[in-house]
Amino acid sequence: MIIDINTVSFDQNGLIPAVIQDEKNGEVLMLAYMNKESLEKTVQTKETWFYSRSRQELWHKGATSGNRQIVKRVSFDCDKDAVLVQVEPMGPACHTGKQTCFHETAFEEQASIRTIVHEIAAEISDRRNHPVEGSYTSYLFNEGVDKVLKKVGEESTEVVIGAKNQDKEELTNELADLTYHTLVLMELLDVTVEDVKGVLRDRRPKNEVLRDE
């Protein structure tokens, strides 16, 4: 553990609030509390452990339900009095069966775009497994990889044209089309968004996120 746990600021009850976040898409899954022991067990076991204020005991997330959370990263805020735990969820975080405990929206100015790529990728995967008559995505899967490659090529050309025209609206729309068709191609060839993100993460320390081949 990089931060000395003895420097963490637990409250008067020996607790620290823990925000649990989906490491893949950034969605906040739940808020719970940890004491020193549960924080240590979380780091040691690479699974989330919390302290129940009502039962006054440790509890291991998923021990009963099977909805465990695999810990990918533990971070503290600047005052070290709150902890952010980024996880890979093995099932819903909420006892209601919802993916997140924060599923009741009180106010929303506009729909969140944080998870839109993951949402579209999931919808594309669903169309592959459950074809729908009249669906363009289902049509592409039925036509096969050559058709999808043709569309990726066409949309790439349209992106170049939009950029050459210095037309932001045109370029934005063509980039969206290219992204969609690329996600269809990825699904066809079993490449996930996480696979691509993994390559980008590996390249970043070497300053090679963008590189010439």
N, C-alpha and C positions, 0 to 999 in steps of 0.2 A: 504494500500500500504506500503510495507516494506521500500522502499527507499523514502525519502522525496523528493517530486517533485521539491521543491525549490533548490535542490542540482543538478538537471539535467542540463547539459550544452547545452542549446539551442544556435544556431548560431546567427549571427548579425541580421538575419531576424526573430528570434524567433522560428526557426524550428529545428527539429532533424530528421535524417533519420531513417526510420523504416523498418526493414527486416521482412517480413511475411513468416512464415515457417509452413508447414503441421506438426502438432504435432504427427501424426501417423507414417509417414515414413521419416520425415526429409527433404522433398523436399522444396526448396525455391520457394515460390509462386509469390512474388512481392516485389518491393521496392517502398515505398511512403514516404511522410513526415508528421510529426505531429507537431502541436504547443502545448502549455500548455493545452489549452482547449480540443483539440481532444484527447490528451493523457489521460486527466482526464476522459473524456467520455468513452474512450476505457476501462479503468479500472472499471468504475462505471457500465456500461451497459453490460460488458463482450462480446461486439461486437466491431469490428474495426471501428474507425473513423479517418479520415485523414484531412490534410489541402491542398487544391488545390492551387498551386503556380500560375497557369494560371488564375483561376477564383477568387482567393483570398477569398476563403470561405471554411467552413467545409463541408466535405461530408462523408456520412455513407455508407460504403461498402455494396452493395446489396440492398440499399433502392429502387432502380429502377429495377435492374435485378433479385433480389431475391437471388443472390449468396452471402449471408451473410457469415461472418466468426466468429465462436464462439471462444472467447478467452479462452485459457487454461493456458497460462503462459506469463508473461511479464518480460523480463530481460534487464539489461543494460550492456554495456561493461565497462572495467575498468576505462575509463575516463568519463563515463556517458554522452558521446556525440553521442551515437547511441543506438537504442533500438531494441531488438529482440522480436517479438510477435509470439508465437506458437499458432496455431488455429486449429479448426476443420472446414474445408471449407464445405459450403453448396452448392457448385457448382464451376464452373471454376473461377479462379482468374483473368484471362486475358480477356480484352474486345473482343478479337478475338474468344473467345470460348474455347481457350486452357486452360488446367488445371493450367498451370503456365505461367507467362509472360516470363520466361527464357526458351523458347522452340526452339530458334535458336542457334545451337551449332557451335562455331567458331573453337574449337579444343577439341579433346577427345582422350586421349591415350588409354583408354580402357573403356568398358561399365561400368557404375556405378553399384555397387552391394548393395548400401544402401537400395534400395527398392525391391530387388529381391524376398524376401519372400512374400511381399504384392502382387507383380506382379504375382507370381506363384499361390498364393491363389485366385487372381481374375480370372486367366485363368481356374483354377479348377472349380470355381463357374460357369463360363460361360459354361464349358463343361457339368455341371450338368443341367443347364437350356436350353442349346442348344446342344444336343448330336450330335456328328460327327461320321459317319461310319468309322471304322478303327482306331479310337482314343482309346488308351489304357485307358485313364482317363474315357472316356464314357463307356468302357467295365467294368471297376471297379464299376461304379455307377449302371450299369445294373445288375451286379452280386449281389450287395448288401453288407450289413455291414459285414456279415460273411467272405466273400472273402477278404474284405479290412482288417479285423482283422487278418486273416491268413497271409496276406502280411506284416502287421506291425510286427507280431511275427517273421516271417522269417527274415525280415531285421534287427530286434533287435538282433537276433542270429548272423547274419553276422557281425554286428558291434562288438559284443563280440569277434568273431573269429579274425577280423581284428586287434583289440586291443591286443589280446593275441599274435598274430604274430608280433606285433610291426612294422607293415607295414603301414606307414603314407598314402601312396597313396590308398591302399586297404581300410583303415579305413575312409579316407575322402570320397571316393566314396560310401561306405556303409552308412555313416552318411547322405549323400545327398539323397540316396534312402529312408532311414528311414524318413527323413524330408518330402519328397514328399508324401509318403504313409500316414504319420501322418496328413498332410494337407488335404488329401482326406477324411480321417476319420473325421477330424474336420468339414469339409463341410457337410458330411453326417449327423452329429449329431448337426449341427448348433452351433458349437463352433468357435469363430473367433480368429484371431491372437490378436486382442485387448483384448479379454477375458483373454487370457493367460498372456499377458503383464500386465494386471491389477492385476492379482494374484502376479506376480513377483514384481510389484511396492509395493503392500501391504506388502509383506514379507521383502523387502529390509531394512526398518528401524529397523526391529527386527533381522537383520542378519540371516534371514531364507530363503534366495533365494535358498539355497540348504539345505535340512534337511532330517533327517532319520524319517521314519514313524514307 
